[in-house]
Amino acid sequence: MFTTQTKILILFLSDGNPLWKSVMTQPLSIGKLASYMEVGTGTIENWKSGKNVHEAKLGAALGKILGKIETPPLTLQNKRQNKDATPICQPLDEPAKALATRLVQGFRAAYYGLNASSRELTAKPRVYETARDVFNMSIEDVQRVIDEVIYDRFSLFPNICYKSREDAEAVYRRFGGSGGTYHMWVRREQRWLQAKVRVRYVVDIKSLAAVRCKMNAPVLQPEQPYSIPHWEYDGFLTTCEDKVCWVFEQRELEGLDFFYIMTCRGSVFGKGDDARFTLAGKYLTAGQDKKRSIVTDDVMFQRIPPQHLAANDRETDMRTDIREIVDKDEGERITRLFEGFRAQA
């Protein structure tokens, strides 16, 4: 959907970039950015939404930024306000100038340093590394900034969204609490596939809000045109009376697939240390065979206890233990777990 370069540019222009807090009055706005970079407001709107980025024009704008850091024009005003508006630049001492210059140079090196190969399988790590090393942004902040751009630009099923952020937050607390990471078992041709799902955060979409999720699923056909450890899906969950609907779309670099799930609202199942928040239901998707056959069967989620998750590194948890269940005893254990939960429900 977006190249790595586009994602890095979106982060650079976002409120989360500490550069703007140091060089301009707050809050940040498109008019202020346009004035500071000496481009039109329409250009900033396009760049912030990942459209019509011409590298020569961007390069010239970065040069303008560096010039204003060295000599802040204290009479510069917001392009979208009248001539009596308050100037937008802040005075900078030498340490502040040095820090701001490093931020711009760090962004420029990351943005122009990308090549064709690094835009493919290394896209996600490069974005996160740039956000961390250049902008001091967390992974979750990065994901939220980019999500809000993506889902402001592209259409979405309206019923996935909640009318108020409070409603979305309540759902997130139920399903995303205690780490929000799940083992998900999918029954496929009399065997189980083990995937990982994480309920990530609430994202604002225009005047609505949605609960964002991620799924990593095992690769069954390793003879792909490029080697990947697992399939990655982005999605949402929404509640409907006594059901939970999960909608996932495969990430753009890995092909096209959709994964639809409907489960119960979930409850704690098991005793003592084995007690887990559990959900079960049915799924619908395409198979990994050459014909991309339509497949549907049973599915079950169990939340992983927080003490079993890597401390402060939920992304690592999402990349491990994603596999086909080949051990007969383990497969039978999952079947008994599924049948026991279904009988209780």
MOFEN-V236307 format. One record per pair of residues at least 24 apart in sequence whose ideal C-beta (glycine too) atoms are under 10 Angstrom apart, sorted by the first residue. I is the first residue (numbers start at 1). J is the second residue. If there is no record, write none. Layout:
I;J / I;J
//
This chain:
1;50 / 1;146 / 1;149 / 1;150 / 1;153 / 1;154 / 1;234 / 1;249 / 1;251 / 1;252 / 1;253 / 2;49 / 2;50 / 2;123 / 2;127 / 2;146 / 2;149 / 2;150 / 2;153 / 2;252 / 3;50 / 3;53 / 3;114 / 3;119 / 3;120 / 3;123 / 4;110 / 4;111 / 4;114 / 4;118 / 4;119 / 4;120 / 4;122 / 4;123 / 4;124 / 4;125 / 4;126 / 4;127 / 4;130 / 5;50 / 5;53 / 5;55 / 5;58 / 5;110 / 5;111 / 5;112 / 5;113 / 5;114 / 5;118 / 5;119 / 5;123 / 5;126 / 5;127 / 6;47 / 6;49 / 6;50 / 6;51 / 6;53 / 6;111 / 6;119 / 6;127 / 6;146 / 6;149 / 7;50 / 7;123 / 7;124 / 7;126 / 7;127 / 7;128 / 7;130 / 7;131 / 7;142 / 7;145 / 7;146 / 7;149 / 7;150 / 8;107 / 8;110 / 8;111 / 8;114 / 8;126 / 8;127 / 8;130 / 8;131 / 8;134 / 8;135 / 8;142 / 8;146 / 9;47 / 9;48 / 9;50 / 9;53 / 9;58 / 9;107 / 9;110 / 9;111 / 10;47 / 10;48 / 10;49 / 10;50 / 10;127 / 10;142 / 10;145 / 10;146 / 10;148 / 10;149 / 10;150 / 11;107 / 11;110 / 11;127 / 11;130 / 11;131 / 11;134 / 11;135 / 11;137 / 11;141 / 11;142 / 11;145 / 11;146 / 11;149 / 12;47 / 12;48 / 12;58 / 12;62 / 12;103 / 12;104 / 12;106 / 12;107 / 12;108 / 12;110 / 12;111 / 12;130 / 12;131 / 12;134 / 12;135 / 13;37 / 13;44 / 13;47 / 13;48 / 13;49 / 13;107 / 13;145 / 13;149 / 14;48 / 14;131 / 14;135 / 14;137 / 14;141 / 14;142 / 14;144 / 14;145 / 14;146 / 14;148 / 14;149 / 15;141 / 15;145 / 16;131 / 16;135 / 16;136 / 16;137 / 16;138 / 16;141 / 16;142 / 16;144 / 16;145 / 17;103 / 17;104 / 17;107 / 17;131 / 17;134 / 17;135 / 17;136 / 17;137 / 17;145 / 18;99 / 18;100 / 18;103 / 18;134 / 18;135 / 18;136 / 18;137 / 19;65 / 19;69 / 19;99 / 19;100 / 19;101 / 19;102 / 19;103 / 19;104 / 19;106 / 19;107 / 19;134 / 19;135 / 20;100 / 20;103 / 21;90 / 21;100 / 22;69 / 22;90 / 22;92 / 22;96 / 22;97 / 22;99 / 22;100 / 22;103 / 23;65 / 23;68 / 23;69 / 23;72 / 23;88 / 23;89 / 23;90 / 23;91 / 23;92 / 23;96 / 23;97 / 23;99 / 23;100 / 23;103 / 23;104 / 24;68 / 24;72 / 24;76 / 24;78 / 24;87 / 24;88 / 24;89 / 24;90 / 25;78 / 25;86 / 25;87 / 25;88 / 25;89 / 25;90 / 26;88 / 26;90 / 28;88 / 29;78 / 29;79 / 29;80 / 29;81 / 29;88 / 30;78 / 30;79 / 30;80 / 31;77 / 31;78 / 31;79 / 31;80 / 31;81 / 31;85 / 31;88 / 32;76 / 32;77 / 32;78 / 32;79 / 32;80 / 32;81 / 32;85 / 32;88 / 32;89 / 33;61 / 33;65 / 33;78 / 33;79 / 33;88 / 34;61 / 34;78 / 34;79 / 34;80 / 35;64 / 35;68 / 35;73 / 35;76 / 35;77 / 35;78 / 35;79 / 35;80 / 35;81 / 35;85 / 35;87 / 35;88 / 35;89 / 36;61 / 36;64 / 36;65 / 36;68 / 36;69 / 36;72 / 36;73 / 36;76 / 36;78 / 36;79 / 36;88 / 36;89 / 37;61 / 37;62 / 37;63 / 37;64 / 37;65 / 37;68 / 38;63 / 38;64 / 38;65 / 38;67 / 38;68 / 38;76 / 38;79 / 39;64 / 39;79 / 40;79 / 41;78 / 41;79 / 41;80 / 44;79 / 48;145 / 48;149 / 48;152 / 49;149 / 49;150 / 49;152 / 49;153 / 50;146 / 50;149 / 50;150 / 50;153 / 51;153 / 53;111 / 55;111 / 55;112 / 58;108 / 58;111 / 58;112 / 59;108 / 59;111 / 59;112 / 62;104 / 62;105 / 62;107 / 62;108 / 62;111 / 62;112 / 63;104 / 63;108 / 65;100 / 65;101 / 65;103 / 65;104 / 65;107 / 65;108 / 66;97 / 66;100 / 66;101 / 66;104 / 66;105 / 66;108 / 68;92 / 68;100 / 69;96 / 69;97 / 69;98 / 69;99 / 69;100 / 69;101 / 69;103 / 69;104 / 70;97 / 70;100 / 70;101 / 71;97 / 72;96 / 72;97 / 72;100 / 102;134 / 103;134 / 103;135 / 103;136 / 104;134 / 105;134 / 106;130 / 106;133 / 106;134 / 106;135 / 107;134 / 107;135 / 108;134 / 109;134 / 110;134 / 110;135 / 119;253 / 120;226 / 120;253 / 121;226 / 121;227 / 121;228 / 121;229 / 121;253 / 121;254 / 123;251 / 123;252 / 123;253 / 124;232 / 124;251 / 124;253 / 124;315 / 125;315 / 128;315 / 139;200 / 139;313 / 139;314 / 139;315 / 140;200 / 140;201 / 140;314 / 140;315 / 141;201 / 143;200 / 143;201 / 143;203 / 143;212 / 143;214 / 143;234 / 143;315 / 144;200 / 144;201 / 144;202 / 144;203 / 144;204 / 144;212 / 145;203 / 146;203 / 147;200 / 147;201 / 147;203 / 147;204 / 147;205 / 147;210 / 147;212 / 147;234 / 148;203 / 148;204 / 148;205 / 148;206 / 150;203 / 150;205 / 150;234 / 151;203 / 151;204 / 151;205 / 151;206 / 151;208 / 151;210 / 151;212 / 151;236 / 152;203 / 152;204 / 152;205 / 152;206 / 154;205 / 156;205 / 156;206 / 156;208 / 156;210 / 156;236 / 156;247 / 157;210 / 157;236 / 157;238 / 157;245 / 157;247 / 158;205 / 158;208 / 159;238 / 159;240 / 159;245 / 160;205 / 160;208 / 160;210 / 160;211 / 160;235 / 160;236 / 160;237 / 160;238 / 160;245 / 160;247 / 161;203 / 161;204 / 161;205 / 161;206 / 161;207 / 161;208 / 161;209 / 161;210 / 161;211 / 161;236 / 161;238 / 162;202 / 162;205 / 162;208 / 162;209 / 162;210 / 162;211 / 162;238 / 162;239 / 163;207 / 163;208 / 163;209 / 164;207 / 164;208 / 164;209 / 165;202 / 165;203 / 165;204 / 165;207 / 165;208 / 165;209 / 165;210 / 166;202 / 166;209 / 167;202 / 167;208 / 167;209 / 167;211 / 167;239 / 168;201 / 168;202 / 168;203 / 168;204 / 168;205 / 168;208 / 168;209 / 168;210 / 168;211 / 168;212 / 168;238 / 169;201 / 169;202 / 169;209 / 169;211 / 170;202 / 170;211 / 170;239 / 171;199 / 171;202 / 171;209 / 171;210 / 171;211 / 171;237 / 171;238 / 171;239 / 171;244 / 172;199 / 172;200 / 172;201 / 172;202 / 172;209 / 172;210 / 172;211 / 172;212 / 172;237 / 173;199 / 173;202 / 174;199 / 174;211 / 174;239 / 174;244 / 174;265 / 174;266 / 174;277 / 175;199 / 175;211 / 175;213 / 175;237 / 175;239 / 175;244 / 175;246 / 175;265 / 175;266 / 175;277 / 175;279 / 175;301 / 175;303 / 176;200 / 176;201 / 176;202 / 176;211 / 176;212 / 176;213 / 176;237 / 176;303 / 177;277 / 177;303 / 177;306 / 178;277 / 178;303 / 178;304 / 178;305 / 178;306 / 178;307 / 178;309 / 179;303 / 179;304 / 179;305 / 179;306 / 179;307 / 179;308 / 179;309 / 179;310 / 179;314 / 179;317 / 180;211 / 180;213 / 180;214 / 180;303 / 180;304 / 180;306 / 180;309 / 180;314 / 181;214 / 181;303 / 181;304 / 181;305 / 181;306 / 181;308 / 181;309 / 181;310 / 181;314 / 181;317 / 181;318 / 182;213 / 182;215 / 182;266 / 182;276 / 182;277 / 182;278 / 182;279 / 182;300 / 182;301 / 182;302 / 182;303 / 182;304 / 183;276 / 183;300 / 183;301 / 183;302 / 183;303 / 183;304 / 183;321 / 183;322 / 183;334 / 184;215 / 184;216 / 184;217 / 184;246 / 184;261 / 184;263 / 184;279 / 184;283 / 184;299 / 184;300 / 184;301 / 184;302 / 184;322 / 185;280 / 185;298 / 185;299 / 185;300 / 185;301 / 185;302 / 185;325 / 185;331 / 185;334 / 185;335 / 185;337 / 185;338 / 186;217 / 186;218 / 186;259 / 186;261 / 186;283 / 186;285 / 186;295 / 186;297 / 186;298 / 186;299 / 186;300 / 186;325 / 187;282 / 187;283 / 187;295 / 187;296 / 187;297 / 187;298 / 187;299 / 187;300 / 187;325 / 187;331 / 187;334 / 187;335 / 187;338 / 188;218 / 188;220 / 188;283 / 188;285 / 188;287 / 188;288 / 188;295 / 188;296 / 188;297 / 188;298 / 188;299 / 188;324 / 188;325 / 189;287 / 189;295 / 189;297 / 190;297 / 190;331 / 190;335 / 191;324 / 191;325 / 191;326 / 191;328 / 191;331 / 191;334 / 192;297 / 192;298 / 192;299 / 192;300 / 192;323 / 192;324 / 192;325 / 192;326 / 192;330 / 192;331 / 192;332 / 192;333 / 192;334 / 192;335 / 192;338 / 193;217 / 193;218 / 193;220 / 193;288 / 193;299 / 193;322 / 193;323 / 193;324 / 193;325 / 194;218 / 194;321 / 194;322 / 194;323 / 194;324 / 194;325 / 194;330 / 194;334 / 195;230 / 195;231 / 195;233 / 195;259 / 195;299 / 195;301 / 195;318 / 195;321 / 195;322 / 195;323 / 196;230 / 196;304 / 196;317 / 196;318 / 196;319 / 196;320 / 196;321 / 196;322 / 197;233 / 197;235 / 197;237 / 197;246 / 197;248 / 197;261 / 197;279 / 197;301 / 197;303 / 197;318 / 198;304 / 198;309 / 198;314 / 198;315 / 198;317 / 198;318 / 199;235 / 199;236 / 199;237 / 199;246 / 199;303 / 200;234 / 200;235 / 200;236 / 200;314 / 200;318 / 203;236 / 205;236 / 210;235 / 210;236 / 210;237 / 210;238 / 211;235 / 211;236 / 211;237 / 211;238 / 211;239 / 211;246 / 212;236 / 212;237 / 213;237 / 213;246 / 213;247 / 213;248 / 214;248 / 214;251 / 214;314 / 214;315 / 214;318 / 215;246 / 215;248 / 215;249 / 215;250 / 215;259 / 215;261 / 215;318 / 215;322 / 216;317 / 216;318 / 216;319 / 216;320 / 216;321 / 216;322 / 217;248 / 217;250 / 217;257 / 217;259 / 217;285 / 217;288 / 217;322 / 218;288 / 218;321 / 218;322 / 218;323 / 218;324 / 218;325 / 219;254 / 219;288 / 219;322 / 219;323 / 219;324 / 220;287 / 220;288 / 220;289 / 220;324 / 221;287 / 221;288 / 221;289 / 221;290 / 224;254 / 224;255 / 224;288 / 225;255 / 226;253 / 226;254 / 228;253 / 228;254 / 229;319 / 229;320 / 229;322 / 230;254 / 230;318 / 230;319 / 230;320 / 230;322 / 230;323 / 231;255 / 231;257 / 231;259 / 231;288 / 231;322 / 232;318 / 232;319 / 233;257 / 233;258 / 233;259 / 233;285 / 235;259 / 235;260 / 235;261 / 237;261 / 237;263 / 239;265 / 240;265 / 241;265 / 243;279 / 243;281 / 244;279 / 244;281 / 244;301 / 245;281 / 246;279 / 246;281 / 246;283 / 246;299 / 246;301 / 248;283 / 248;285 / 250;285 / 250;286 / 255;286 / 255;288 / 255;292 / 256;286 / 256;292 / 257;285 / 257;286 / 257;287 / 257;288 / 257;292 / 258;284 / 258;285 / 258;286 / 259;283 / 259;284 / 259;285 / 259;286 / 259;299 / 260;284 / 260;285 / 260;296 / 261;285 / 261;299 / 261;301 / 262;299 / 263;299 / 263;300 / 263;301 / 264;301 / 264;341 / 264;342 / 264;345 / 265;345 / 266;301 / 266;302 / 266;303 / 266;341 / 266;345 / 267;341 / 267;344 / 267;345 / 268;303 / 269;300 / 269;302 / 269;337 / 269;340 / 269;341 / 269;342 / 269;344 / 269;345 / 270;302 / 270;337 / 270;340 / 270;341 / 270;344 / 273;305 / 274;302 / 274;337 / 275;305 / 276;301 / 276;302 / 276;303 / 276;304 / 276;305 / 276;337 / 276;341 / 277;301 / 277;302 / 277;303 / 277;304 / 277;305 / 278;302 / 278;303 / 278;337 / 278;338 / 278;340 / 278;341 / 278;342 / 278;344 / 278;345 / 279;303 / 279;341 / 279;345 / 280;337 / 280;338 / 280;339 / 280;341 / 280;342 / 280;345 / 281;342 / 298;335 / 298;338 / 298;339 / 298;342 / 299;338 / 300;334 / 300;335 / 300;337 / 300;338 / 300;339 / 300;341 / 300;342 / 302;334 / 302;337 / 302;341
//
